[in-house]
Amino acid sequence: MYTQKTQMELMLRETEQALEELEKMDKDAAIYKGVGQLLIKSEKGTVKEDLVDKKETLTLRLKTLEKQEERIQKRFQELQEQIKASLGKKEGAG
């Protein structure tokens, strides 16, 4: 099962690859954009703008998830230390 972070990383890679492929295409090449189950003919500039926006959004979401992950790990370590300290005091008193 994919985590949110893994999904974001995968979507970001796919978006970056789509942008790379788009750059290789001629200016007036026929480009189709997936909308639901349909493929709609679009202009290269419009598709590029959409992909750049999507990349920025995914990058921001990924950074947010990474910060949340760091905070959770830090809090976990703090709680772990508190538990160890509490258990150590009980063993010393018992």
Secondary structure, DSSP 8 states (H G I E B T S, - for coil): ---HHHHHHHHHHHHHHHHHHHHHS-TT--EEEEETTEEEEE-HHHHHHHHHHHHHHHHHHHHHHHHHHHHHHHHHHHHHHHHHHHHHHHHHH-
